[in-house]
């Protein structure tokens, strides 16, 4: 009896702390068993803070797509210190600002970038081969996964080559805030980066107002002049595009290579048919996506999957858990490039906030994975992977590999 009670108390303790365990190793390094336990407990799990969390695919999708939920309580503005433009806004501001940025990411405009992306990947892999020739290995993150999206988004925005290094330093610092502030020192670094980015963009706006170029910043300056964007909205809008461009695709490439190295038979299939690169990218998005969760708040008393939810409740939408839901994906924990049921993953979210950069992220990652398979068929690990210390954004910070 005593043992039974102890067991019951232990189970209750584990259950009470499930969500908190996502923040610490080993849950941070492998959150998937925790998502599974959260899902097994029903549609909603209540966190120690009294918020809700769900890893149920149907519930996540319904919340993301419903007009009864938003990214801020109805009528409230986001906290000004980390203003991430339309990502943090409900309609009508969301609709107006998204419409201004979206045309630059249309599939047609992104397809025009393909040749440039291919050339960038070629150049980065040339560098990687040179590094390996002298040191016997290279780190995939700083040689390929990180510089690729930085080069592409800086080019798209029209950031001059001379300023790319400064933008990327501050952009990375700003992006680190996406997973929350860890310490006072971290808060200070983020605020400094925020001020520096503001100065950099303000200078760039001035320059493009004088001499418009064929880039996104020039388009945004024109939208400001046409009074579609308020002056105070310009820097947050550009910062959002910069940070979203930096902090996500790097992890998609990193997670894809990491998964492929752990599944040599899948890597072999890709080497035999590099046309599978697109499938490898989609399966990585589902199986180990770079954005693990987002949040929404209910505008009214409502219900999700038959469970009532009161107005003003915050929900952690556990995208990474939803994408392992066995109700939607057969053998959901299996990484399999040939699966045919992976299309409904939520890695780019769903509904009005679904990722505006999706075509760009997919293009970059597919080109990178394809060229890796073509040029480096014997790619293998040359050291331990190190993961970033974060819960929202998931990916490696170090991925040592060799290919000879
Ligand atoms: C929104 C994921 C790459 C720009 C989102 C959201 C997700 C996401 C999950 C929605 C968050 C929510 O619903 O609360 C990803 C992933 C990427 C990626 C996994 C790469 C693998 C990019 C790129 C850009 C970009 C390259 C462009 C520079 C944006 C923007 C939003 C967004 C502007 C806000 C959309 C809105 O609120 O309407 N992304 N993203 N993303 N993403 Fe991405």
Boltz pocket constraint, residues with backbone or C-beta under 6 A from the ligand:
constraints:
  - pocket:
      binder: B
      contacts: [[A, 86], [A, 87], [A, 88], [A, 98], [A, 153], [A, 240], [A, 241], [A, 242], [A, 244], [A, 245], [A, 246], [A, 248], [A, 249], [A, 252], [A, 289], [A, 290], [A, 291], [A, 294], [A, 295], [A, 346], [A, 347], [A, 348], [A, 349], [A, 350], [A, 352], [A, 353], [A, 354], [A, 355], [A, 356], [A, 357], [A, 358], [A, 360], [A, 361]]
      max_distance: 6.0
